[in-house]
């Protein structure tokens, strides 16, 4: 399978997607090895994963260039790759206590002679299907806690960005006990579909359309699924906000990683009182943003990773302009040395009939609507099939939080934007079509990989059938 380079537009890499039989064989190998893995203590599993963290750090010189070639971006690839060892160390440190707390012993019940204890039983094999926007982070965000829980893990990263797989596998193979229970495979959509029939739990991050298919397949297989899907995150800028600072936050939260992030701000609602200075500042700051072309080490935003996404962004811009939106900056996907780039694009006079307001964009596009009162802003922000995250900026934290509590989204950034990319501790649910299943943030990120087994002990006399004789009632 030929793989396109996002900076050159050329197919300069190949993968060999695993077929259905190969997926089944790999799943069986992992299941067999998991029987020994689960007998280790959490501390022992953590020690093995800490070796992996060290191996990744030692191998960053090979991983980062591969990830950079996958995504067409420089600095964020460095941040992404270097952040994974920290994820590993965090779970290795926290998991033992979380597991201990989740297994209470000799708990009293309403019956004086009966007590209970809880055992955490990990799912045998967890499957992970991950996307292309943060290829390494999202391949491992589910895999690491699942391994700590005692599960074996089968990961299929996106076929759009597969170059990082080989150097990452080299780090896994340096630790035989880990290699026995962790497999990262090359594959396409058919490979991912085949996985569902061979795992006990499936984690998927990606589009709503594909996520629904994964969810339906999981239901047929009668296994649980964690689905983190699309977003159309709104930001409300209240009249009390400082316009220039609010504009700076809106711009950064919308265009980092070329807007290719689930938690990117994709709709901005600004109060009429400050709309003019906000837009003036937003346009000025947007026009100062530089593409990191031709030098990947210069500028702010890179090319679209996935060619199809550039087409989607352009079609939404064109649809908006055709229906009466005003284009204040950007607006045209540029082809530079084969890569597809879009400068920060600001649209006003947008309406809910436009796809740029209703559909996920996943590009550096900022549609701005003006509101007259907060009730109107909340109504417009909540008018969406999505509910991943949102943001509110106001003159005070208290004022912003009052508005935030009215929004239908799983995480709300207060006086900032897209904070879910920086904070993992808070559990959150996805509202609407933005996802399904337990949160992968906070303690739930680990605990979702366990089934709870209750041990119910009778210390007195067990009841006899005579106790249920009809004459006793």
Secondary structure, DSSP 8 states (H G I E B T S, - for coil): -EEE-TTT--EEEE-----HHHHHHHHHHHHHHHHHHTTS-HHHHHHHHHHHHHHHHHTHHHHHHHHHHHHS-SHHHHHHHHHHHHHHHHHHHHHHHHHHHTS--SEE-SSTTEEEEEEEEE-SEEEEE--STTHHHHHHTTHHHHHHHT-EEEEE--TTS-THHHHHHHHHHTSHHHHTTEEEE---HHHHHHHGGG-SEEEEES-HHHHHHHHHHHHHHT-EEEEE----EEEEE-TTS-HHHHHHHHHHHHHGGGG-STTSEEEEEEEGGGHHHHHHHHHHHHHT--B--S-TTSSSB---SSHHHHHHHHHHHHHHHHTT-EEEE----EEETTEEE---EEEES--TTSHHHHS---SSEEEEEEESSHHHHHHHHH-SSEESEEEEE-SSHHHHHHHHTTS-SSEEEESSS-GGGT--SS----EETTEESS-SSTTHHHHTTEEEEEEEEE-S----GGGG-GGG-
